[in-house]
Amino acid sequence: MESWSFLTNHARVLLCIARDPGVRLREVAASLGITERSAHAIVADLAAAGYVVKQKHGRRNRYQIQAHLPLPEPASQEPAIGDVLAVLVGDGASAVSGWSRACRHERW
């Protein structure tokens, strides 16, 4: 039986960033079972759509989620992305305030 997930890789990457805004793309890729190149492309997609702002801190990047933006779902009643992340992460404040917990090394 083929495995599948309710969440897209874009949502899973966003969850990793919500858990740790300073997470390395190498860590994101390893924890989600995707390539580092895929993780980079997904973050670029999220940044281009305005959901993530990438900030350089020395040699590392830090990501800030724009939690006030609505979901890009035409059928939804436009909850903010932060509302959805709060449910998935399990702590409403952590999704937007930089909760520094590493992305879990498990598959969703």
N, C-alpha and C positions, 0 to 999 in steps of 0.2 A: 504494500500500500504506500502510495506516495505521500510524503509529509507536506503539510501546508500550515499556514498561519493566518489568523484573523487580521493581523497588522502587517502593513506593507513595510518594506525595508526603510522607506522614508520615515514612517512613524516610529520604527524601532530605533533609528539613528537619533531622531528627535528626543526620544525617551532617554537614551544614553547621555545626550547633552543636558537634558533636564536634571539628571542625577549628578552629573559632574561637568560643569561648564568648561573646565580645563582639560577634559579628556583628550587624549591623543587619538588621531584617526586610526593608527595602528591598533590601539586597544579596542576601539569601536569595531573595527573589522574582525579582529580575533574573537571578540565576544559574540558577534552576530553571525559568524561563519560566512562572511563575505570578504572580497578582496579589499585591500587598502585603496586601490584605485576606485572601486565602487563606492566605498565610504566617502572618498573625496568628491566624487561626482554627485552623490546625494547631498552632501553639505553644500556644494555649489548650487544645486537646484534649490535647496531651502533658502540659501542666501539670496539668490536671484529673485525668489518669490517674496522676499522680505521677512520670512519667518525667523531667520537667524542672522545676527550681525556678528561678523568675525572681527575680533580685535587682537592685534599683535601685542604680546607681553614678552619682551625679550626675544628668545628664540622659539617661543611657544605661542600657540593661538589660544584664545579664550573665546567662548561663544556665548552670546546673549540671545535668549529666545524672546521674540516679540509676542508676548503672551496675550496681548489685547487684540491681535488680528483674528478675524473669523476663519473658520475652516473653509477650505476650498471645495465644499460639497454643495452642489446645486440643490439637492433635496433637503438639506439641513435648514434649521431655523437659525443658523449662524451663531452657534456658541463660539466663544473665543477659544483659541488654541490652548490657552492657559487653563481654561476650565476642563478641557479634555485631559490635558497632561496631569492635572491635579487628581483626577479620578484614577488614571493609570499608574501614576507614581505612588499615590496613596497619601500624599501630604500636600495640600493646596499651596502652602507658602513655599515649599521647597522647589516647585517647578519653576518659579519665577525669581527666587531670591538667591540662587546659586548654591543650592545644597551640594556640598562636596562629598558625594559618595560615588565611588567608581561604578561604572556600568557593570552590572552582574554578568558573570561569565556563564550564561545559560541561554538557551533558545526559548523565545516566547512562542 
